[in-house]
Amino acid sequence: MKIVRQSVTFKASRHDVYELLMDSQEHSKFTGARATIGRKVGDKFSCYDGDIEGVNLELVPDGKIVQSWRLSGWPKGVYSKATFRFAEVEGGTRLTFTQSGVPDEEYEGTTQGWRDYYWTPMKKLLARKGNG
């Protein structure tokens, strides 16, 4: 198992970035796919039309999200732990992301997937909203 570590800065408030990940409608806007995301610890979530699923393990509004997380193509029953931390920085929000328990054979695709299917479209949506 491997660990993905990434950091990205958004020209937006911590609240706006947090909501992109935790609000079903906002999440669907940047992915272009159906998302159903519970807002409480213990709630399940499903994104990208069910290709990603998991459970909220810890939630600190505008501060931190910890989820059990899996992609549908991963070996059956394998879940990683995804942690999103939000820090206010000059000009926006720094999101520090760590995902532990990624299957070795899924590491490269998962690492690139966060960039291609999350950070880039999140930045594009925020830019359309007047952020960047």
Secondary structure, 3 states (H helix, E strand, C coil): CEEEEEEEEECCCHHHHHHHHHCHHHHHHHHCCCCEECCCCCCEEEEHHHCEEEEEEEEECCCEEEEEEEECCCCCCCCEEEEEEEEEECCEEEEEEEEEEECHHHHHHHHHHHHHHHHHHHHHHHHHCCCC
